[in-house]
Amino acid sequence: MFADLSPADQAKYVAAKRAVELVEDGMKLGLGTGSTAAWMVRCLAQRVKAEGLRIQGVPTSTRTADLARELGLEVVTLDQAGHLDITIDGTDEFDSALNLIKGGGGALLQEKIVASASDRMIVIADFDKHVPQLGKFPLPVEVLGFGLASSRDHIARLLADHGLAGCDITTRKQGDAPFVTDEGNFILDLHLAQIPDAPALAIALNQVPGVVENGLFIDICDRVILGASDGRIEEHVRP
Ligand SMILES: O=C[C@H](O)[C@H](O)[C@H](O)COP(=O)(O)O
């Protein structure tokens, strides 16, 4: 199943496999979204099959739900599960405080709800995702379609107040059409380059009418597991 992987996939697999080792029989899990999280779903399905684990999974996107079902995992909604033991997800960036930028795949809203309903959030990634300061990866913000231009202008003014004047804000596209999230909303990508005060910006963005959620995950992630293509693993725990 895991033969002939590219170095990038080997790194993701190594991190995913390690995270799945922390899963115990009877747990309810949040299943993240993205290429790294997909490896976690595959590794989890393999363990469930081999060891007969009783696991319920709450997916954070239709993509992950489809993959989990295809591999035979039991999929339930967050409300059916109630409380979750662990969410395992990927990230686009993380800093040394284990704050994250997520949403490169557009799943940030369900990811944040699911991670926040979990006792622990474990992030899996390759070493390149570790940054000294968040912001190089464009910050995704999920917004309602109603009043999109007005919300974008409001965000631009807010960024200026946070010392980030003049940053480009783009509407995410899928082909020629706007990208639409699982919840039927749009994504604005904020090209900030650096975010001097991520906790403050995360709170401020969610005050803008029309903003549904932003991709800054502050004080949510408990542990990051990094994998490398040579099998090396590094773990960071939130101080
Ligand atoms: O919306 C997508 C998620 O936040 C992903 O977890 C994130 O973009 C990382 O994806 P990948 O593992 O493919 O780099």
The ligand as an SDF file (V2000), in Angstrom:
LIG
                    3D

 14 13  0  0  0  0  0  0  0  0999 V2000
   -8.1830   23.2570    4.3390 O   0  0  0  0  0  0  0  0  0  0  0  0
   -7.2580   22.4610    4.3780 C   0  0  0  0  0  0  0  0  0  0  0  0
   -6.4790   22.1300    5.5650 C   0  0  0  0  0  0  0  0  0  0  0  0
   -6.3510   23.1580    6.4880 O   0  0  0  0  0  0  0  0  0  0  0  0
   -5.2000   21.3470    5.3530 C   0  0  0  0  0  0  0  0  0  0  0  0
   -5.0100   20.6100    6.5150 O   0  0  0  0  0  0  0  0  0  0  0  0
   -3.9830   22.2000    5.0840 C   0  0  0  0  0  0  0  0  0  0  0  0
   -4.1970   23.0080    3.9450 O   0  0  0  0  0  0  0  0  0  0  0  0
   -2.7230   21.3340    4.8820 C   0  0  0  0  0  0  0  0  0  0  0  0
   -2.8900   20.5550    3.7390 O   0  0  0  0  0  0  0  0  0  0  0  0
   -1.7310   19.5870    3.2260 P   0  0  0  0  0  0  0  0  0  0  0  0
   -1.5660   18.5080    4.2370 O   0  0  0  0  0  0  0  0  0  0  0  0
   -2.2590   19.0770    1.9080 O   0  0  0  0  0  0  0  0  0  0  0  0
   -0.4840   20.4180    3.0500 O   0  0  0  0  0  0  0  0  0  0  0  0
  1  2  2  0
  2  3  1  0
  3  4  1  0
  3  5  1  0
  5  6  1  0
  5  7  1  0
  7  8  1  0
  7  9  1  0
  9 10  1  0
 10 11  1  0
 11 12  2  0
 11 13  1  0
 11 14  1  0
M  END
$$$$
